[in-house]
Amino acid sequence: MRISTTSCLCPFLVCLCFIQRCYGVSHHISTKVPSKNQTKLANGETEVHHRPKRGWIWNQFFVLEEHMGPDAQYVGKLHSNSDKGDGSVRYILSGDGAGTIFMIDEVTGDIHATKSLDRERKTHYVLHAQALDRNTEEALEPKSEFIIKVQDINDNAPKFPDGPFVATVPEMSEVGTSVLQVTASDADDPTYGNSARIVYSILQGQPYFSVDPKTGIIRTALADMDREAREHYTVVIQAKDMAGQVGGLSGSTTINITLTDVNDNPPAFPQKNYQLYVPESAQIGKPVGKIKANDEDLGVNADIKYSIINSEGANMFSISNDRDTREGIISLKKPLNYERKKTYTLQIEGGNTHVDPRFSYLGPFKDIATLKITVGDVDEAPVFSMDYYIMDVYENAANGTEVGTVTARDPDSRNSPVRYFLDSKEDGKMYFRIDGSSGVIRTTQRLDREDMPWHNITVRASEVDNPSLLSHVPVTVQVLDVNDNPPEIATDEDVIVCESSRPGQVIQTVTAVDKDDFANGQRFSFALPSQLPVNPNFTLKDNEDSTASIIARRRRFNHLTQELYELPIVVWDGGEPSLSGTSTLTLRVCPCQRHGKIRMCQDKAFLSSAGLSTGALIAILLCIVILLAIVVLFITLRRSKKEPLIISEEDIRENVVTYDDEGGGEEDTEAFDIIALRNPAAAEELKFRRDIRPEARKHCGPPRNHRSPSADVDQVDVHEFIRQRLVEADVDTSVPPYDSLQTYAYEGQGSPTGSISPLDTPGTQSEQDYNYLDDWGPEFQKLAELYGEAESAATT
């Protein structure tokens, strides 16, 4: 805090003080032309600018925070060199907290803080000081800005903003392993004293953990902490300011530390020897037992793989891992037989799948247990000597012929007798039967290899003492072939004989077929029947390769003379005994055309050359007929449609234009007079006056004897009339700007009977009384007026 005095500190200030005492505090100089340190005001006065004195320059004051005394806290004193102590100077304070927090004595300039201040809420206040003449209110000193700083005291304890904390550290960690770093904050001023200087210490958690007093890093303090012994720890850390000195404020936080697992415990079976009973009827691939080794670790560190390490157990059993229960599931690989082997010994090893080499010194991470399996005796079904049987028998064998024998026995030690029978669920006829005691299979009817060469049957066997125990075996019976089918020619089509055939020419080569198998049906001989006379037209040559050639014996065949010939052929097979059959071929004579080596009749040439069959041609013709029917139907429907009366909506007649609009009703009296189209004489009168309604004509004679006006006009030249209309249309400016069609209907003239059309008689008088139209209402008022005017004109 800087305090000003009335004494001058240098000669320059002494002179200033003397001048002020001699001439007062007024600094206004009345001159017309302002000097460099003067400003001409709007009212004509001149303001003099003074350089602030060094004694009026204030830097800053200090005030202690959290002042709790009964009196206001003294901050400092403002003093001007112009103040003589007579109370003529008034001090003014403005800015942050002026008048509310900071109060100034206007006479002495003393500043006091009336309220307790908190540096953590506001660190400093900016104020402005000014000295005024109490009498004239003129500024003795310019405004001077200064700062009041709130001086800090240790009134805030350290805090942990993020606590409490949760941390983990692996078990068996070395001493000094970093766990977590905690940081406390202090709201006091870190630049002033030790109020914000924090030191960390541990209140709870020793001797397992320690904390760095400066950084707040928590570390392990005890080696080989075992999670299996203790998993959770609670550590309390204290932060104290004032560098930990007496009187400092402190705050604390809690850290919950958990030891994470490592693989530091090998698996172990609870016992070394186990026993298991398995019946010999156990199914292959099904579980028969379980075994489990314990591991105190967690997660993947406790995963165990089981295996059977001895050959005796590995050949008959397998073991798999259950990941959920960590058990070893023992299953059967081969069927058990109590009569052959009654016990098995299994050496089962369980080892960790994830081994940490850092803890290999703790021993091998695996264990071995012995499992003794006892096979239980079960009453089993009979067992056949073979898994399946294949037998054979010749076709056409007599009923009761033996086909073969099946054999089954009781695998149990008592060896019960076995009974055989065929499966009754098989569909179809029963071709075989079996002897229940001996297992001999015999035929029940003659078999035909060509009908069914193989038969599949199922033989079942059961113990006589326990019929519920059944076993079955498939039996396949092959029917062997005997030569019981004569051969025949292998063609059903006619043989084509061309009219141009020559003697000795091969007509066609034929082959034979036989239903018997390969051994008896592939060697054939051919000949013509010996009991028939020699055929004068054709002969047969055996090619000795199971084929024969038909040869012509004459020429000049004519299909008009004889079209069809029949040729019987005898065929022998090579079986034992040999069988023969006679087939009659039909030979058709027809004119032929050459297409390479193929000869065909002319009536079939077109079809063959096109590559189409008769069915294909019929389908094509049917499609053509359907298409023609559709076309005819479409044309008929098009012709049956009615043509519209008006071809185009833009059809134009003289003064008649098609448009969608309603007429004017009775008020529209300027419509075109259609009489001009029917009466050439009236057209002459209305020429160029089509915009008004034509007046009614006066008739001197009786109306009943009125003749058509067309009859009064003699020698009317129709061509001249049309020409005049054409000229009028060309010069008329009111017609549409495009070509139009004008139609005139003229029936001629000279009719003795006159015209019956009312168009030719616009002035025809009627005897009809139209007065009743007045009674029909306003809708017919216009019509009544028109007819009334017409009657008045006729009367006149």
Beta strands, then each sheet from edge to edge (+ up, - down):
strand 1: 38-40
strand 2: 46-48
strand 3: 60-64
strand 4: 73-77
strand 5: 89-95
strand 6: 102-104
strand 7: 110-113
strand 8: 124-133
strand 9: 139-151
strand 10: 165-170
strand 11: 178-181
strand 12: 199-204
strand 13: 209-211
strand 14: 217-220
strand 15: 232-240
strand 16: 250-260
strand 17: 273-279
strand 18: 287-291
strand 19: 304-308
strand 20: 317-322
strand 21: 327-332
strand 22: 343-352
strand 23: 366-376
strand 24: 383-384
strand 25: 389-394
strand 26: 402-405
strand 27: 408-409
strand 28: 418-422
strand 29: 432-434
strand 30: 440-443
strand 31: 454-463
strand 32: 470-480
strand 33: 488-489
strand 34: 495-498
strand 35: 506-513
strand 36: 524-527
strand 37: 538-542
strand 38: 547-552
strand 39: 564-573
strand 40: 580-590
strand 41: 592-595
strand 42: 598-601
strand 43: 652-653
strand 44: 656-657
sheet 1: 1+ 2-
sheet 2: 3+ 9+ 8- 5+
sheet 3: 4+ 7- 6+
sheet 4: 10+ 16+ 15- 12+
sheet 5: 11+ 14- 13+
sheet 6: 17+ 23+ 22- 19+
sheet 7: 18+ 21- 20+
sheet 8: 24+ 27-
sheet 9: 25+ 32+ 31- 28+
sheet 10: 26+ 30- 29+
sheet 11: 33+ 35- 38+ 37-
sheet 12: 34+ 40+ 39- 36+
sheet 13: 41+ 42-
sheet 14: 43+ 44-
end
